[in-house]
């Protein structure tokens, strides 16, 4: 009988400790939300420049007010290649679930020496386009929106930071967001392995981050 009481007390104490630990860890999990993103190709050849990299995600849940800030990370090991003038570098698009709003932004090489670009953008799904010329690729300004590309290198990661202002934002629930790096603009890492691409979406610079990632295997 005494052994049974001791066993029951042990179980009760263990459950109490587990409950306390669970309550302590729940706030940490609540500090961020998950995004489901897909990056293609999922596998590529080391050192190759023949891949067109694409990433997309569907916003199944968003914070009140939607997303205004996107921060994508290109892992270290990749290298950015500035294409000749007139060639596409990256395209961003966002369409809402009703398909009555689609934003398209295409960045085109202007001067590889000074690393300036022209930006072609549409807010009506590609029916009409406007062009902003001679923008530095690391600080592109389109009205109230900005797009900044930090080039990845063999030893440092790259970043694509998007701030959506005016009619370009926000990204609302069930929107489809796509990013495409044109063929030849990214050189695959020389070292085989797993490389993690990540995305962080926020309503404001200090709000709770919604995060997601996907892995590309370099062979």
N, C-alpha and C positions, 0 to 999 in steps of 0.2 A: 504493500500500500504506500509506504514512504517513497519507494522508488518511482511509483506512478505519479505521486505528487511532484517529486523533483523533476520528472520528465515534462509534466504539464507546465510547471513554472519555467523550465528552459525554453519550451516552445513559445510560451507567451512573451518571454523576454526577447527572443529572437524576432518575433513578429513586430514587437514594439520598435526595436532597433531598425528593422527593415522599413517600417512606416516612416520613421524620422528621416532616414537617409533618402527615401523617395521624395518626401516633402522638400528636402533641401535641394534635390537635383531638379525638380520640376521647373523652378524659375529659370534655370540655365537653358532648358529646352525651349522655354517660351520666348527666349530672347531672339529667336530667329525662326523663319518659316522656310519650307523647302520649295524649290522650283524644279520642275521636270524639264530638263533641256536635253537636246540631242545634237551631237556634233558629228558631221561626216566629212571625210571618210573615217570609219572606225579603226581602220588599219591602213598603213602607208609604208612606203619604202624609205629607208634612211638616206638622207642627202638629196632626195628628189625635189624638183620644183614643178612637177607636173600635176599637182593636186589643186582642186578648187575646194576650199574649206567653207563649210556652211554650218550655221548653228541656228536652231529655232526652238521656241517654247510657246506653249499655250497657257494663258493665265487663268487657271481654274479657280484660283482664289487670290484676291488682292486686298490691300489695306483700304480703309475708307478714303476716297479721293483718287485711288489708282496710283500707278507708278509714274514718276517724273524723272527718275535717275537710274541709269543702267551702267554698270561697270563690269566689263568683260576682261578676263585675264588670259593671255596667250602664254603658255609655259616657256620658261627658259630652255634654250636649245634650238628653238625655231629662230630663223633669221628673216627679217623683212627685206624685200627687194623692191626698190622704188622703180616702177615701170617707166618706159619711154613716154614722152608727152602724148596725150590723147588716149592713153589706155586706162581702162577702169581699174580702180584699186579696191574699193569696198562698196557694198550696197546694203543699206538698212531699209527695212519695210515693216509697217505695222498696219494690220487691218482689224477692225472690230468684228464681233460675232454677227452683226447684222449685214456685214459686207457693204455698208453705205459710207464707210470712211476708210481710206487707205492712204497712208503716208509712204512715199518712196523717196529715198535720198541716195544718190549715186555720187561717189567721189572719184574724180578723174584726174590723172596726172597732168600737171601743167608744165612744171620745170623740175626735172630730177636733181639739178644742181642746187637750186635754192630750196627744194622740197616744198614747193607750193602746188596747190591743186585748184581745180574748178569743181564746183558743186552744182549738180543738177537735181532739182527737187520738185515733187508734185504732192499736192494735198487732195487730189481727186482721183486717185487710182491710176495715174499715168495718162489721163486725158490731156492735161496741159502741164508744161514744165517751165520753171524759172531757173536761171543760172546765176550763181555768184562766183566771180572769178578771183584768181590770184590770192588764195587763202593759204596760210601756213598749215601744214597737215597736223601739227601738234596743237592747233588752237583755231578750229574752224567755227565761224559764227554765221548762223543763218537766222536772221531776225532775233527772236528771243531764245533760240536753241543753240546749243554748242555741241561740237563733237571733237574729241581730242584723241589722237593716236600716238601712243608711246611705242616705239619700235622694239620688238623683242630681239635679243641677240643670243649668241651661243651660251652666254653665262647669265643673262638677266631676263626676267619676264617682260612681256609687252602688255599694254593696256589699251582698251578702247572704251573711253568714257563718254557717255551720251547724257546730255541734260535737255529735257523736252520742255519748251515754253510755247506760249501762244497756242495756235491750233494744232501744233505737232503733238501735244499731250492732252490728257494723260493716257497711259496704257490702262485700259479698263478690263473687267472680268471677261474671260473667254476671247480675248484678243489673240491674234497670231502674230508673233514677232520673229523676224528673220534677219540674220546677218550673213553676208557672203563676202569672203576674201577672194578676189579674182585669181584665176590660175596664174601661177608664176610669181605671186607677190609674197608667198611664204615658202622658204626653203626648209624642208623637214630636218629635224635633228640628225646629226651624224651618228649618234650613239643609240642603238636599239633600246627599247624599253617602253614603259607606260608613261604617258604625258597627260596631265590633267588640265582641261580647260574649265574655267569656272565663270559664273555670272552672279552678280549681286544686283538686286532691284530694290529701290526704296521710293517712298513717297516724298521724303525730304532728306537732306544730307545727314540728319541726325536720327531719323526714324528707324524702327526695327527692320533689319535687313531680311529680304527673302533671297535665299541662296540656292544654287544648283551647280552641278558639275558633271562632266562626262570625260571618259578616257579614250585617248587615241593610242593605239599600239603601233610603235615604229619597229619595223622588222629589218 
